[in-house]
Amino acid sequence: MKLLMCLECNDIFNLDLSEKICSCGRSKGKYINQQLAEYTGKSAVPLGFSNPSFIQAIKDQPNEGMGKEFTAFVIPKNCETFFRK
Ligand SMILES: [Zn+2]
């Protein structure tokens, strides 16, 4: 799952085929197709969730105590499937 963070307003949001914009309007992005996504904005940081680990963490959500961790990562500046426009 691809997400975008805006370092100006701290919004983090998932992407869709129609363009999404953060609260302050400086970061925006969208999926071009099922694999490719693009974003714009100097303050935009591309993020990824490992889908299998995220789904497993939801399934294993504890009732109390520590939360269930999953894998999230900052996507490289040069990435063929999620790139700055
Ligand atoms: Zn913003």
PDB file of the backbone (N, CA, C, O) and the ligand in Angstrom, with CONECT records:
HET     ZN  A 101       1
ATOM      1  N   MET A   1       0.851  -1.184   0.000  1.00  0.00           N
ATOM      2  CA  MET A   1       0.000   0.000   0.000  1.00  0.00           C
ATOM      3  C   MET A   1       0.888   1.234   0.000  1.00  0.00           C
ATOM      4  O   MET A   1       1.804   1.359   0.813  1.00  0.00           O
ATOM      5  N   LYS A   2       0.595   2.162  -0.944  1.00  0.00           N
ATOM      6  CA  LYS A   2       1.380   3.388  -1.035  1.00  0.00           C
ATOM      7  C   LYS A   2       0.645   4.528  -0.336  1.00  0.00           C
ATOM      8  O   LYS A   2      -0.566   4.695  -0.484  1.00  0.00           O
ATOM      9  N   LEU A   3       1.412   5.309   0.431  1.00  0.00           N
ATOM     10  CA  LEU A   3       0.844   6.448   1.144  1.00  0.00           C
ATOM     11  C   LEU A   3       1.754   7.644   0.927  1.00  0.00           C
ATOM     12  O   LEU A   3       2.882   7.518   0.451  1.00  0.00           O
ATOM     13  N   LEU A   4       1.239   8.792   1.285  1.00  0.00           N
ATOM     14  CA  LEU A   4       2.025  10.009   1.159  1.00  0.00           C
ATOM     15  C   LEU A   4       1.958  10.759   2.479  1.00  0.00           C
ATOM     16  O   LEU A   4       0.888  10.897   3.071  1.00  0.00           O
ATOM     17  N   MET A   5       3.113  11.244   2.937  1.00  0.00           N
ATOM     18  CA  MET A   5       3.137  12.089   4.118  1.00  0.00           C
ATOM     19  C   MET A   5       3.543  13.487   3.697  1.00  0.00           C
ATOM     20  O   MET A   5       4.415  13.652   2.843  1.00  0.00           O
ATOM     21  N   CYS A   6       2.915  14.500   4.290  1.00  0.00           N
ATOM     22  CA  CYS A   6       3.297  15.884   4.057  1.00  0.00           C
ATOM     23  C   CYS A   6       4.034  16.395   5.294  1.00  0.00           C
ATOM     24  O   CYS A   6       3.479  16.404   6.392  1.00  0.00           O
ATOM     25  N   LEU A   7       5.275  16.816   5.114  1.00  0.00           N
ATOM     26  CA  LEU A   7       6.084  17.284   6.246  1.00  0.00           C
ATOM     27  C   LEU A   7       5.645  18.661   6.735  1.00  0.00           C
ATOM     28  O   LEU A   7       6.062  19.083   7.814  1.00  0.00           O
ATOM     29  N   GLU A   8       4.829  19.362   5.986  1.00  0.00           N
ATOM     30  CA  GLU A   8       4.324  20.671   6.411  1.00  0.00           C
ATOM     31  C   GLU A   8       3.157  20.515   7.383  1.00  0.00           C
ATOM     32  O   GLU A   8       3.150  21.140   8.444  1.00  0.00           O
ATOM     33  N   CYS A   9       2.179  19.697   7.035  1.00  0.00           N
ATOM     34  CA  CYS A   9       0.966  19.585   7.870  1.00  0.00           C
ATOM     35  C   CYS A   9       0.881  18.237   8.592  1.00  0.00           C
ATOM     36  O   CYS A   9      -0.046  18.015   9.372  1.00  0.00           O
ATOM     37  N   ASN A  10       1.834  17.339   8.342  1.00  0.00           N
ATOM     38  CA  ASN A  10       1.886  16.014   8.970  1.00  0.00           C
ATOM     39  C   ASN A  10       0.743  15.084   8.579  1.00  0.00           C
ATOM     40  O   ASN A  10       0.551  14.049   9.217  1.00  0.00           O
ATOM     41  N   ASP A  11      -0.007  15.425   7.562  1.00  0.00           N
ATOM     42  CA  ASP A  11      -1.027  14.491   7.071  1.00  0.00           C
ATOM     43  C   ASP A  11      -0.345  13.259   6.488  1.00  0.00           C
ATOM     44  O   ASP A  11       0.709  13.355   5.860  1.00  0.00           O
ATOM     45  N   ILE A  12      -0.960  12.110   6.706  1.00  0.00           N
ATOM     46  CA  ILE A  12      -0.569  10.878   6.032  1.00  0.00           C
ATOM     47  C   ILE A  12      -1.837  10.306   5.427  1.00  0.00           C
ATOM     48  O   ILE A  12      -2.839  10.130   6.121  1.00  0.00           O
ATOM     49  N   PHE A  13      -1.795  10.018   4.145  1.00  0.00           N
ATOM     50  CA  PHE A  13      -3.004   9.502   3.493  1.00  0.00           C
ATOM     51  C   PHE A  13      -2.652   8.484   2.418  1.00  0.00           C
ATOM     52  O   PHE A  13      -1.575   8.509   1.823  1.00  0.00           O
ATOM     53  N   ASN A  14      -3.610   7.586   2.197  1.00  0.00           N
ATOM     54  CA  ASN A  14      -3.423   6.610   1.133  1.00  0.00           C
ATOM     55  C   ASN A  14      -3.768   7.263  -0.200  1.00  0.00           C
ATOM     56  O   ASN A  14      -4.345   8.349  -0.247  1.00  0.00           O
ATOM     57  N   LEU A  15      -3.411   6.596  -1.256  1.00  0.00           N
ATOM     58  CA  LEU A  15      -3.655   7.155  -2.576  1.00  0.00           C
ATOM     59  C   LEU A  15      -4.810   6.451  -3.251  1.00  0.00           C
ATOM     60  O   LEU A  15      -5.202   5.346  -2.876  1.00  0.00           O
ATOM     61  N   ASP A  16      -5.344   7.118  -4.256  1.00  0.00           N
ATOM     62  CA  ASP A  16      -6.465   6.608  -5.032  1.00  0.00           C
ATOM     63  C   ASP A  16      -6.182   6.930  -6.491  1.00  0.00           C
ATOM     64  O   ASP A  16      -5.208   7.614  -6.801  1.00  0.00           O
ATOM     65  N   LEU A  17      -7.021   6.445  -7.375  1.00  0.00           N
ATOM     66  CA  LEU A  17      -6.834   6.777  -8.795  1.00  0.00           C
ATOM     67  C   LEU A  17      -7.154   8.244  -9.068  1.00  0.00           C
ATOM     68  O   LEU A  17      -6.637   8.834 -10.016  1.00  0.00           O
ATOM     69  N   SER A  18      -8.009   8.827  -8.231  1.00  0.00           N
ATOM     70  CA  SER A  18      -8.211  10.269  -8.354  1.00  0.00           C
ATOM     71  C   SER A  18      -7.269  10.961  -7.365  1.00  0.00           C
ATOM     72  O   SER A  18      -7.022  10.448  -6.274  1.00  0.00           O
ATOM     73  N   GLU A  19      -6.757  12.100  -7.744  1.00  0.00           N
ATOM     74  CA  GLU A  19      -5.734  12.775  -6.957  1.00  0.00           C
ATOM     75  C   GLU A  19      -6.228  13.147  -5.557  1.00  0.00           C
ATOM     76  O   GLU A  19      -7.344  13.640  -5.390  1.00  0.00           O
ATOM     77  N   LYS A  20      -5.381  12.903  -4.557  1.00  0.00           N
ATOM     78  CA  LYS A  20      -5.668  13.319  -3.181  1.00  0.00           C
ATOM     79  C   LYS A  20      -4.651  14.373  -2.759  1.00  0.00           C
ATOM     80  O   LYS A  20      -3.495  14.348  -3.180  1.00  0.00           O
ATOM     81  N   ILE A  21      -5.103  15.294  -1.922  1.00  0.00           N
ATOM     82  CA  ILE A  21      -4.261  16.415  -1.499  1.00  0.00           C
ATOM     83  C   ILE A  21      -4.295  16.498   0.030  1.00  0.00           C
ATOM     84  O   ILE A  21      -5.325  16.230   0.647  1.00  0.00           O
ATOM     85  N   CYS A  22      -3.176  16.865   0.629  1.00  0.00           N
ATOM     86  CA  CYS A  22      -3.103  17.015   2.087  1.00  0.00           C
ATOM     87  C   CYS A  22      -3.855  18.282   2.525  1.00  0.00           C
ATOM     88  O   CYS A  22      -4.297  19.072   1.691  1.00  0.00           O
ATOM     89  N   SER A  23      -3.990  18.457   3.833  1.00  0.00           N
ATOM     90  CA  SER A  23      -4.750  19.597   4.380  1.00  0.00           C
ATOM     91  C   SER A  23      -4.182  20.942   3.960  1.00  0.00           C
ATOM     92  O   SER A  23      -4.937  21.872   3.677  1.00  0.00           O
ATOM     93  N   CYS A  24      -2.861  21.056   3.916  1.00  0.00           N
ATOM     94  CA  CYS A  24      -2.265  22.354   3.600  1.00  0.00           C
ATOM     95  C   CYS A  24      -2.132  22.583   2.099  1.00  0.00           C
ATOM     96  O   CYS A  24      -1.827  23.692   1.659  1.00  0.00           O
ATOM     97  N   GLY A  25      -2.362  21.537   1.321  1.00  0.00           N
ATOM     98  CA  GLY A  25      -2.360  21.673  -0.128  1.00  0.00           C
ATOM     99  C   GLY A  25      -1.000  21.575  -0.791  1.00  0.00           C
ATOM    100  O   GLY A  25      -0.891  21.751  -2.005  1.00  0.00           O
ATOM    101  N   ARG A  26       0.052  21.292  -0.006  1.00  0.00           N
ATOM    102  CA  ARG A  26       1.399  21.280  -0.592  1.00  0.00           C
ATOM    103  C   ARG A  26       1.804  19.927  -1.170  1.00  0.00           C
ATOM    104  O   ARG A  26       2.708  19.847  -2.002  1.00  0.00           O
ATOM    105  N   SER A  27       1.132  18.866  -0.727  1.00  0.00           N
ATOM    106  CA  SER A  27       1.505  17.525  -1.196  1.00  0.00           C
ATOM    107  C   SER A  27       0.295  16.847  -1.816  1.00  0.00           C
ATOM    108  O   SER A  27      -0.803  16.875  -1.260  1.00  0.00           O
ATOM    109  N   LYS A  28       0.509  16.243  -2.965  1.00  0.00           N
ATOM    110  CA  LYS A  28      -0.585  15.526  -3.606  1.00  0.00           C
ATOM    111  C   LYS A  28      -0.064  14.334  -4.370  1.00  0.00           C
ATOM    112  O   LYS A  28       1.102  14.285  -4.761  1.00  0.00           O
ATOM    113  N   GLY A  29      -0.940  13.380  -4.576  1.00  0.00           N
ATOM    114  CA  GLY A  29      -0.519  12.194  -5.300  1.00  0.00           C
ATOM    115  C   GLY A  29      -1.698  11.365  -5.725  1.00  0.00           C
ATOM    116  O   GLY A  29      -2.822  11.559  -5.261  1.00  0.00           O
ATOM    117  N   LYS A  30      -1.426  10.433  -6.617  1.00  0.00           N
ATOM    118  CA  LYS A  30      -2.471   9.515  -7.087  1.00  0.00           C
ATOM    119  C   LYS A  30      -1.841   8.285  -7.726  1.00  0.00           C
ATOM    120  O   LYS A  30      -0.686   8.303  -8.153  1.00  0.00           O
ATOM    121  N   TYR A  31      -2.635   7.211  -7.779  1.00  0.00           N
ATOM    122  CA  TYR A  31      -2.240   6.045  -8.550  1.00  0.00           C
ATOM    123  C   TYR A  31      -2.494   6.340 -10.021  1.00  0.00           C
ATOM    124  O   TYR A  31      -3.494   6.961 -10.382  1.00  0.00           O
ATOM    125  N   ILE A  32      -1.582   5.888 -10.854  1.00  0.00           N
ATOM    126  CA  ILE A  32      -1.772   5.971 -12.304  1.00  0.00           C
ATOM    127  C   ILE A  32      -2.447   4.687 -12.785  1.00  0.00           C
ATOM    128  O   ILE A  32      -3.297   4.717 -13.675  1.00  0.00           O
ATOM    129  N   ASN A  33      -2.061   3.570 -12.189  1.00  0.00           N
ATOM    130  CA  ASN A  33      -2.727   2.287 -12.404  1.00  0.00           C
ATOM    131  C   ASN A  33      -2.510   1.472 -11.130  1.00  0.00           C
ATOM    132  O   ASN A  33      -2.160   2.039 -10.095  1.00  0.00           O
ATOM    133  N   GLN A  34      -2.709   0.167 -11.184  1.00  0.00           N
ATOM    134  CA  GLN A  34      -2.632  -0.627  -9.951  1.00  0.00           C
ATOM    135  C   GLN A  34      -1.231  -0.658  -9.338  1.00  0.00           C
ATOM    136  O   GLN A  34      -1.082  -0.907  -8.141  1.00  0.00           O
ATOM    137  N   GLN A  35      -0.210  -0.406 -10.151  1.00  0.00           N
ATOM    138  CA  GLN A  35       1.152  -0.496  -9.631  1.00  0.00           C
ATOM    139  C   GLN A  35       1.859   0.847  -9.530  1.00  0.00           C
ATOM    140  O   GLN A  35       2.641   1.081  -8.609  1.00  0.00           O
ATOM    141  N   LEU A  36       1.576   1.730 -10.488  1.00  0.00           N
ATOM    142  CA  LEU A  36       2.317   2.985 -10.543  1.00  0.00           C
ATOM    143  C   LEU A  36       1.581   4.111  -9.844  1.00  0.00           C
ATOM    144  O   LEU A  36       0.360   4.232  -9.940  1.00  0.00           O
ATOM    145  N   ALA A  37       2.350   4.937  -9.134  1.00  0.00           N
ATOM    146  CA  ALA A  37       1.773   6.109  -8.480  1.00  0.00           C
ATOM    147  C   ALA A  37       2.747   7.274  -8.611  1.00  0.00           C
ATOM    148  O   ALA A  37       3.956   7.082  -8.739  1.00  0.00           O
ATOM    149  N   GLU A  38       2.202   8.468  -8.577  1.00  0.00           N
ATOM    150  CA  GLU A  38       3.031   9.663  -8.679  1.00  0.00           C
ATOM    151  C   GLU A  38       2.617  10.661  -7.596  1.00  0.00           C
ATOM    152  O   GLU A  38       1.496  10.617  -7.089  1.00  0.00           O
ATOM    153  N   TYR A  39       3.548  11.565  -7.250  1.00  0.00           N
ATOM    154  CA  TYR A  39       3.241  12.586  -6.255  1.00  0.00           C
ATOM    155  C   TYR A  39       3.968  13.865  -6.605  1.00  0.00           C
ATOM    156  O   TYR A  39       4.927  13.864  -7.375  1.00  0.00           O
ATOM    157  N   THR A  40       3.495  14.957  -6.025  1.00  0.00           N
ATOM    158  CA  THR A  40       4.159  16.244  -6.218  1.00  0.00           C
ATOM    159  C   THR A  40       4.240  16.949  -4.873  1.00  0.00           C
ATOM    160  O   THR A  40       3.463  16.669  -3.960  1.00  0.00           O
ATOM    161  N   GLY A  41       5.195  17.868  -4.767  1.00  0.00           N
ATOM    162  CA  GLY A  41       5.350  18.653  -3.553  1.00  0.00           C
ATOM    163  C   GLY A  41       6.708  18.423  -2.918  1.00  0.00           C
ATOM    164  O   GLY A  41       7.147  17.285  -2.755  1.00  0.00           O
ATOM    165  N   LYS A  42       7.380  19.533  -2.556  1.00  0.00           N
ATOM    166  CA  LYS A  42       8.707  19.443  -1.932  1.00  0.00           C
ATOM    167  C   LYS A  42       8.653  18.766  -0.580  1.00  0.00           C
ATOM    168  O   LYS A  42       9.622  18.136  -0.156  1.00  0.00           O
ATOM    169  N   SER A  43       7.501  18.895   0.115  1.00  0.00           N
ATOM    170  CA  SER A  43       7.376  18.338   1.462  1.00  0.00           C
ATOM    171  C   SER A  43       6.747  16.954   1.473  1.00  0.00           C
ATOM    172  O   SER A  43       6.476  16.404   2.541  1.00  0.00           O
ATOM    173  N   ALA A  44       6.515  16.392   0.309  1.00  0.00           N
ATOM    174  CA  ALA A  44       5.863  15.077   0.226  1.00  0.00           C
ATOM    175  C   ALA A  44       6.881  13.962   0.415  1.00  0.00           C
ATOM    176  O   ALA A  44       7.935  13.962  -0.220  1.00  0.00           O
ATOM    177  N   VAL A  45       6.565  13.014   1.287  1.00  0.00           N
ATOM    178  CA  VAL A  45       7.419  11.848   1.524  1.00  0.00           C
ATOM    179  C   VAL A  45       6.612  10.596   1.185  1.00  0.00           C
ATOM    180  O   VAL A  45       5.559  10.357   1.775  1.00  0.00           O
ATOM    181  N   PRO A  46       7.102   9.797   0.239  1.00  0.00           N
ATOM    182  CA  PRO A  46       6.374   8.580  -0.128  1.00  0.00           C
ATOM    183  C   PRO A  46       6.606   7.474   0.895  1.00  0.00           C
ATOM    184  O   PRO A  46       7.743   7.203   1.283  1.00  0.00           O
ATOM    185  N   LEU A  47       5.533   6.845   1.323  1.00  0.00           N
ATOM    186  CA  LEU A  47       5.592   5.772   2.317  1.00  0.00           C
ATOM    187  C   LEU A  47       4.968   4.504   1.764  1.00  0.00           C
ATOM    188  O   LEU A  47       4.127   4.546   0.866  1.00  0.00           O
ATOM    189  N   GLY A  48       5.385   3.392   2.308  1.00  0.00           N
ATOM    190  CA  GLY A  48       4.788   2.118   1.935  1.00  0.00           C
ATOM    191  C   GLY A  48       4.475   1.290   3.160  1.00  0.00           C
ATOM    192  O   GLY A  48       5.220   1.318   4.140  1.00  0.00           O
ATOM    193  N   PHE A  49       3.366   0.544   3.113  1.00  0.00           N
ATOM    194  CA  PHE A  49       3.064  -0.476   4.111  1.00  0.00           C
ATOM    195  C   PHE A  49       3.290  -1.819   3.433  1.00  0.00           C
ATOM    196  O   PHE A  49       2.888  -2.015   2.286  1.00  0.00           O
ATOM    197  N   SER A  50       3.921  -2.725   4.125  1.00  0.00           N
ATOM    198  CA  SER A  50       3.966  -4.098   3.643  1.00  0.00           C
ATOM    199  C   SER A  50       2.566  -4.681   3.833  1.00  0.00           C
ATOM    200  O   SER A  50       2.131  -4.884   4.967  1.00  0.00           O
ATOM    201  N   ASN A  51       1.865  -4.948   2.745  1.00  0.00           N
ATOM    202  CA  ASN A  51       0.472  -5.415   2.843  1.00  0.00           C
ATOM    203  C   ASN A  51       0.315  -6.680   3.670  1.00  0.00           C
ATOM    204  O   ASN A  51      -0.562  -6.730   4.533  1.00  0.00           O
ATOM    205  N   PRO A  52       1.147  -7.727   3.438  1.00  0.00           N
ATOM    206  CA  PRO A  52       0.963  -8.946   4.248  1.00  0.00           C
ATOM    207  C   PRO A  52       1.144  -8.682   5.741  1.00  0.00           C
ATOM    208  O   PRO A  52       0.375  -9.196   6.553  1.00  0.00           O
ATOM    209  N   SER A  53       2.145  -7.890   6.113  1.00  0.00           N
ATOM    210  CA  SER A  53       2.375  -7.664   7.544  1.00  0.00           C
ATOM    211  C   SER A  53       1.280  -6.777   8.134  1.00  0.00           C
ATOM    212  O   SER A  53       0.924  -6.932   9.302  1.00  0.00           O
ATOM    213  N   PHE A  54       0.744  -5.854   7.343  1.00  0.00           N
ATOM    214  CA  PHE A  54      -0.333  -4.987   7.822  1.00  0.00           C
ATOM    215  C   PHE A  54      -1.614  -5.800   8.044  1.00  0.00           C
ATOM    216  O   PHE A  54      -2.291  -5.640   9.060  1.00  0.00           O
ATOM    217  N   ILE A  55      -1.935  -6.664   7.093  1.00  0.00           N
ATOM    218  CA  ILE A  55      -3.137  -7.503   7.212  1.00  0.00           C
ATOM    219  C   ILE A  55      -3.006  -8.435   8.413  1.00  0.00           C
ATOM    220  O   ILE A  55      -3.961  -8.643   9.161  1.00  0.00           O
ATOM    221  N   GLN A  56      -1.792  -9.000   8.585  1.00  0.00           N
ATOM    222  CA  GLN A  56      -1.576  -9.897   9.720  1.00  0.00           C
ATOM    223  C   GLN A  56      -1.708  -9.149  11.047  1.00  0.00           C
ATOM    224  O   GLN A  56      -2.262  -9.679  12.010  1.00  0.00           O
ATOM    225  N   ALA A  57      -1.199  -7.921  11.094  1.00  0.00           N
ATOM    226  CA  ALA A  57      -1.292  -7.133  12.327  1.00  0.00           C
ATOM    227  C   ALA A  57      -2.749  -6.820  12.667  1.00  0.00           C
ATOM    228  O   ALA A  57      -3.127  -6.804  13.839  1.00  0.00           O
ATOM    229  N   ILE A  58      -3.565  -6.571  11.643  1.00  0.00           N
ATOM    230  CA  ILE A  58      -4.999  -6.325  11.880  1.00  0.00           C
ATOM    231  C   ILE A  58      -5.644  -7.587  12.445  1.00  0.00           C
ATOM    232  O   ILE A  58      -6.425  -7.530  13.395  1.00  0.00           O
ATOM    233  N   LYS A  59      -5.299  -8.744  11.836  1.00  0.00           N
ATOM    234  CA  LYS A  59      -5.856 -10.031  12.323  1.00  0.00           C
ATOM    235  C   LYS A  59      -5.437 -10.301  13.755  1.00  0.00           C
ATOM    236  O   LYS A  59      -6.209 -10.849  14.541  1.00  0.00           O
ATOM    237  N   ASP A  60      -4.212  -9.918  14.096  1.00  0.00           N
ATOM    238  CA  ASP A  60      -3.658 -10.213  15.421  1.00  0.00           C
ATOM    239  C   ASP A  60      -3.791  -9.045  16.393  1.00  0.00           C
ATOM    240  O   ASP A  60      -3.080  -8.992  17.397  1.00  0.00           O
ATOM    241  N   GLN A  61      -4.677  -8.125  16.109  1.00  0.00           N
ATOM    242  CA  GLN A  61      -4.819  -6.953  16.980  1.00  0.00           C
ATOM    243  C   GLN A  61      -5.066  -7.376  18.426  1.00  0.00           C
ATOM    244  O   GLN A  61      -6.037  -8.074  18.717  1.00  0.00           O
ATOM    245  N   PRO A  62      -4.190  -6.954  19.322  1.00  0.00           N
ATOM    246  CA  PRO A  62      -4.349  -7.343  20.727  1.00  0.00           C
ATOM    247  C   PRO A  62      -5.548  -6.639  21.366  1.00  0.00           C
ATOM    248  O   PRO A  62      -5.974  -5.579  20.906  1.00  0.00           O
ATOM    249  N   ASN A  63      -6.076  -7.230  22.410  1.00  0.00           N
ATOM    250  CA  ASN A  63      -7.155  -6.584  23.159  1.00  0.00           C
ATOM    251  C   ASN A  63      -6.616  -5.483  24.059  1.00  0.00           C
ATOM    252  O   ASN A  63      -7.309  -4.507  24.347  1.00  0.00           O
ATOM    253  N   GLU A  64      -5.397  -5.645  24.492  1.00  0.00           N
ATOM    254  CA  GLU A  64      -4.787  -4.655  25.386  1.00  0.00           C
ATOM    255  C   GLU A  64      -3.276  -4.798  25.341  1.00  0.00           C
ATOM    256  O   GLU A  64      -2.744  -5.664  24.647  1.00  0.00           O
ATOM    257  N   GLY A  65      -2.599  -3.951  26.079  1.00  0.00           N
ATOM    258  CA  GLY A  65      -1.137  -4.029  26.130  1.00  0.00           C
ATOM    259  C   GLY A  65      -0.517  -3.365  24.916  1.00  0.00           C
ATOM    260  O   GLY A  65      -1.034  -2.374  24.401  1.00  0.00           O
ATOM    261  N   MET A  66       0.591  -3.918  24.468  1.00  0.00           N
ATOM    262  CA  MET A  66       1.315  -3.348  23.345  1.00  0.00           C
ATOM    263  C   MET A  66       0.554  -3.561  22.043  1.00  0.00           C
ATOM    264  O   MET A  66      -0.127  -4.571  21.865  1.00  0.00           O
ATOM    265  N   GLY A  67       0.680  -2.592  21.134  1.00  0.00           N
ATOM    266  CA  GLY A  67       0.080  -2.755  19.818  1.00  0.00           C
ATOM    267  C   GLY A  67       0.842  -3.782  19.003  1.00  0.00           C
ATOM    268  O   GLY A  67       1.982  -4.122  19.318  1.00  0.00           O
ATOM    269  N   LYS A  68       0.196  -4.274  17.947  1.00  0.00           N
ATOM    270  CA  LYS A  68       0.831  -5.244  17.059  1.00  0.00           C
ATOM    271  C   LYS A  68       1.588  -4.494  15.962  1.00  0.00           C
ATOM    272  O   LYS A  68       1.000  -3.714  15.213  1.00  0.00           O
ATOM    273  N   GLU A  69       2.868  -4.732  15.879  1.00  0.00           N
ATOM    274  CA  GLU A  69       3.687  -4.025  14.890  1.00  0.00           C
ATOM    275  C   GLU A  69       3.469  -4.590  13.490  1.00  0.00           C
ATOM    276  O   GLU A  69       3.096  -5.750  13.314  1.00  0.00           O
ATOM    277  N   PHE A  70       3.713  -3.736  12.504  1.00  0.00           N
ATOM    278  CA  PHE A  70       3.753  -4.194  11.127  1.00  0.00           C
ATOM    279  C   PHE A  70       4.839  -3.396  10.411  1.00  0.00           C
ATOM    280  O   PHE A  70       5.392  -2.453  10.976  1.00  0.00           O
ATOM    281  N   THR A  71       5.138  -3.763   9.196  1.00  0.00           N
ATOM    282  CA  THR A  71       6.247  -3.143   8.471  1.00  0.00           C
ATOM    283  C   THR A  71       5.773  -1.973   7.622  1.00  0.00           C
ATOM    284  O   THR A  71       4.918  -2.116   6.748  1.00  0.00           O
ATOM    285  N   ALA A  72       6.348  -0.827   7.903  1.00  0.00           N
ATOM    286  CA  ALA A  72       6.126   0.357   7.082  1.00  0.00           C
ATOM    287  C   ALA A  72       7.502   0.900   6.716  1.00  0.00           C
ATOM    288  O   ALA A  72       8.467   0.684   7.450  1.00  0.00           O
ATOM    289  N   PHE A  73       7.602   1.599   5.593  1.00  0.00           N
ATOM    290  CA  PHE A  73       8.920   2.076   5.173  1.00  0.00           C
ATOM    291  C   PHE A  73       8.808   3.359   4.362  1.00  0.00           C
ATOM    292  O   PHE A  73       7.784   3.642   3.739  1.00  0.00           O
ATOM    293  N   VAL A  74       9.878   4.115   4.389  1.00  0.00           N
ATOM    294  CA  VAL A  74       9.995   5.292   3.531  1.00  0.00           C
ATOM    295  C   VAL A  74      10.520   4.800   2.184  1.00  0.00           C
ATOM    296  O   VAL A  74      11.559   4.146   2.107  1.00  0.00           O
ATOM    297  N   ILE A  75       9.801   5.120   1.156  1.00  0.00           N
ATOM    298  CA  ILE A  75      10.154   4.671  -0.193  1.00  0.00           C
ATOM    299  C   ILE A  75      11.348   5.489  -0.697  1.00  0.00           C
ATOM    300  O   ILE A  75      11.422   6.692  -0.447  1.00  0.00           O
ATOM    301  N   PRO A  76      12.274   4.849  -1.397  1.00  0.00           N
ATOM    302  CA  PRO A  76      13.458   5.558  -1.890  1.00  0.00           C
ATOM    303  C   PRO A  76      13.101   6.738  -2.796  1.00  0.00           C
ATOM    304  O   PRO A  76      12.048   6.768  -3.433  1.00  0.00           O
ATOM    305  N   LYS A  77      14.016   7.704  -2.830  1.00  0.00           N
ATOM    306  CA  LYS A  77      13.807   8.874  -3.692  1.00  0.00           C
ATOM    307  C   LYS A  77      13.667   8.469  -5.147  1.00  0.00           C
ATOM    308  O   LYS A  77      12.879   9.044  -5.898  1.00  0.00           O
ATOM    309  N   ASN A  78      14.440   7.478  -5.526  1.00  0.00           N
ATOM    310  CA  ASN A  78      14.342   6.967  -6.898  1.00  0.00           C
ATOM    311  C   ASN A  78      13.656   5.610  -6.861  1.00  0.00           C
ATOM    312  O   ASN A  78      14.264   4.598  -6.513  1.00  0.00           O
ATOM    313  N   CYS A  79      12.392   5.608  -7.222  1.00  0.00           N
ATOM    314  CA  CYS A  79      11.599   4.381  -7.201  1.00  0.00           C
ATOM    315  C   CYS A  79      10.815   4.337  -8.503  1.00  0.00           C
ATOM    316  O   CYS A  79      10.169   5.314  -8.882  1.00  0.00           O
ATOM    317  N   GLU A  80      10.874   3.202  -9.184  1.00  0.00           N
ATOM    318  CA  GLU A  80      10.237   3.112 -10.501  1.00  0.00           C
ATOM    319  C   GLU A  80       8.714   3.069 -10.423  1.00  0.00           C
ATOM    320  O   GLU A  80       8.037   3.372 -11.406  1.00  0.00           O
ATOM    321  N   THR A  81       8.166   2.693  -9.260  1.00  0.00           N
ATOM    322  CA  THR A  81       6.706   2.543  -9.199  1.00  0.00           C
ATOM    323  C   THR A  81       6.011   3.642  -8.388  1.00  0.00           C
ATOM    324  O   THR A  81       4.782   3.700  -8.350  1.00  0.00           O
ATOM    325  N   PHE A  82       6.798   4.516  -7.739  1.00  0.00           N
ATOM    326  CA  PHE A  82       6.195   5.613  -6.974  1.00  0.00           C
ATOM    327  C   PHE A  82       7.175   6.775  -7.067  1.00  0.00           C
ATOM    328  O   PHE A  82       8.198   6.794  -6.384  1.00  0.00           O
ATOM    329  N   PHE A  83       6.856   7.729  -7.906  1.00  0.00           N
ATOM    330  CA  PHE A  83       7.870   8.737  -8.246  1.00  0.00           C
ATOM    331  C   PHE A  83       7.312  10.149  -8.177  1.00  0.00           C
ATOM    332  O   PHE A  83       6.107  10.378  -8.282  1.00  0.00           O
ATOM    333  N   ARG A  84       8.232  11.082  -7.996  1.00  0.00           N
ATOM    334  CA  ARG A  84       7.895  12.498  -7.971  1.00  0.00           C
ATOM    335  C   ARG A  84       7.666  12.974  -9.397  1.00  0.00           C
ATOM    336  O   ARG A  84       8.476  12.730 -10.291  1.00  0.00           O
ATOM    337  N   LYS A  85       6.560  13.648  -9.586  1.00  0.00           N
ATOM    338  CA  LYS A  85       6.191  14.110 -10.921  1.00  0.00           C
ATOM    339  C   LYS A  85       7.007  15.325 -11.307  1.00  0.00           C
ATOM    340  O   LYS A  85       6.838  15.861 -12.402  1.00  0.00           O
TER     341      LYS A  85
HETATM  342 ZN    ZN A 101       0.373  19.352   3.745  1.00  0.00          ZN2+
END
